[in-house]
Amino acid sequence: MRILIYSYNYYPEPIGIAPLMTELAEGLVKRGHEVRVVTAMPNYPQRQIYEAYRGKLFVTEEKNGVKIQRSFVWIRPQPNLLDRILLDASFVATSFVPAIAGWRPDVILTTSPSLPGCLPASLLGWLNRCPVILNLQDILPDAAIHTGLLKNKALIKVFQILEKFAYRSSTKISVIADGFIDNLLQKGVKASKMVKIPNWVDVNFIRPLPKEASEFRANHNLNGKFVVLYSGNIALTQGLETVVKAASKLRHIPDITFVIVGEAKGLQRLQQECLEQGADNVLLLPFQPREKLPDMLSAADVSLVVQKKNVISFNMPSKIQVALASGRALVASVPDSGTAARAIRQSGGGIVVPPEEPQALADAILDLYKAPEKVNSLGYNSRKFAVENYSFDSALNQYESLFYAVTEPTLVPEPLLQPVVIEPVSIEPNFEALFYAVPKSTPIVESASITQRKIIAE
């Protein structure tokens, strides 16, 4: 089958939708399908086109059997309203050129965000008389309005019209969580048009590794520390200031170190917050190469998921699946009624605390620091839940079946099951081999200590 993926984000962008679409495209190629991706020049999260792609209108590449067709977009590091409009408009206009010039697809999968991308994808589907599947990773404009990112009434109206068009013109809509279904049902979308396929994680790649052998710990002087890790986008919706304030409340315990990994500009903002809060137990680091991701995640005792109070309830950060697969305990500072909180509670691998409350976050981390057996137990539950519910092979089966269902509805094959191969150590509850336990003799020192802080800017 010839499959066209229309996605604003793709490799080599390190976070967000890009890794998901990259894994999906390459997974489909391994199953014998022909895949091409129409995408923008890579620019996220720096909001600057990567150096190797600057000054070019179109670039065609091939990676792991996937044909990648990139086009220029208008992007600014600190966009105003006009810049945001030009960004979406430029992607709609420039991406259609390579999209229509390539081979005729049997099915098109388009992702949202970016919502305006549904326009060229739908037109391409109509011209080629092929079905179009809309993959919803977020619901716009609801999310942008709720967080205050979109306030212009005229622009809101335009996005609402685009949203209705996207739902109406698509053959099927794939959503990643139950909250999405509830939202779309209220907007008149038929249940029969929707299919839930949760985002996934490659549980063979992201897996528990022993902390004692961690290069990440050794390289950053973290051996013997109780490491609390946040890795991901540092945006307004996350509110990482809450983490810094929680860290400042625990700075009297020298064994606890907070590590925040993200983009350079976000780290610069947090550096000032650390200075203001006296949080000298926070280590700020840039994104790590993808091949080092399993080691970095396994270096943690606790992984953090952070959202602000005003994040809309159906938001489901993809970092949750990744953190669960790493076999570490989670502490989630997220809205109690949201999709993220529900998923973490279902996993049995984490604790949920109220968002934007540094004291509650600090208390939860301190409780885990004092209870290494609980940390081990939560980590075991995390890994088990990820393997059983978020495996890539399961998601790939569902997408493949969906593609067949819309192209050959009378010939939908049974999904090809490819069992996940997992090392026995990653699922056996042998916590001593997998998890760092704080020695009982470790004292809690009531005086402040200074932990090395590194800021690596671009």
KAGI-V182138 format. One record per pair of residues at least 24 apart in sequence whose C-alpha atoms are under 6 Angstrom apart, sorted by the first residue. I is the first residue (numbers start at 1). J is the second residue. Records with the same first field share a line. If there is no record, write none. Layout:
# KAGI-V182138
I = J / J
This chain:
# KAGI-V182138
1 = 33
2 = 34 / 35 / 105 / 106
3 = 35 / 105 / 107
4 = 35 / 36 / 37 / 105 / 108
5 = 37 / 108 / 109 / 110
6 = 37 / 38 / 110
7 = 39 / 110 / 111
8 = 39 / 40
13 = 44
35 = 66
36 = 66 / 67 / 68
37 = 68
38 = 69
39 = 70
40 = 70 / 71
41 = 70 / 71 / 72
47 = 77
71 = 95
92 = 117
96 = 120
106 = 130
107 = 131
108 = 132
109 = 133
110 = 134 / 135
111 = 135
112 = 136 / 137
118 = 166
131 = 171
132 = 170 / 171
133 = 170 / 171 / 172 / 173
134 = 173
135 = 173 / 174
136 = 175
143 = 312
147 = 310
179 = 314
180 = 314
200 = 390 / 391 / 392
201 = 321 / 322 / 390 / 391 / 392
202 = 392
203 = 325
206 = 294 / 325 / 326
207 = 325 / 326
208 = 298 / 326 / 327 / 426
209 = 298
210 = 434
211 = 299
216 = 296
217 = 299
225 = 255 / 256
226 = 255 / 256
227 = 257 / 258 / 300 / 301
228 = 258 / 300 / 302 / 303
229 = 258 / 259 / 300 / 303 / 304
230 = 260 / 304
231 = 260 / 261
232 = 262
233 = 262
234 = 266
237 = 307 / 308
238 = 306 / 307 / 308
239 = 308
242 = 356 / 358
245 = 358
246 = 358 / 362
247 = 279
248 = 279
251 = 281 / 448
252 = 446 / 447 / 448
253 = 444 / 445
254 = 449
257 = 281
258 = 282
259 = 283 / 284
260 = 284
261 = 285 / 286 / 287
262 = 286 / 287
264 = 457
280 = 450 / 451
281 = 451
283 = 453
284 = 454 / 455
302 = 328 / 329 / 330
303 = 330
304 = 330 / 331 / 332
305 = 332
306 = 332 / 333 / 334
307 = 334
308 = 355
309 = 335 / 355
313 = 338 / 339
314 = 338 / 339
316 = 340
324 = 382 / 383 / 386
325 = 383 / 386
327 = 379 / 380 / 382 / 383
328 = 379
329 = 375 / 378 / 379
347 = 385
348 = 381
349 = 378 / 379 / 381 / 382
372 = 437
376 = 431
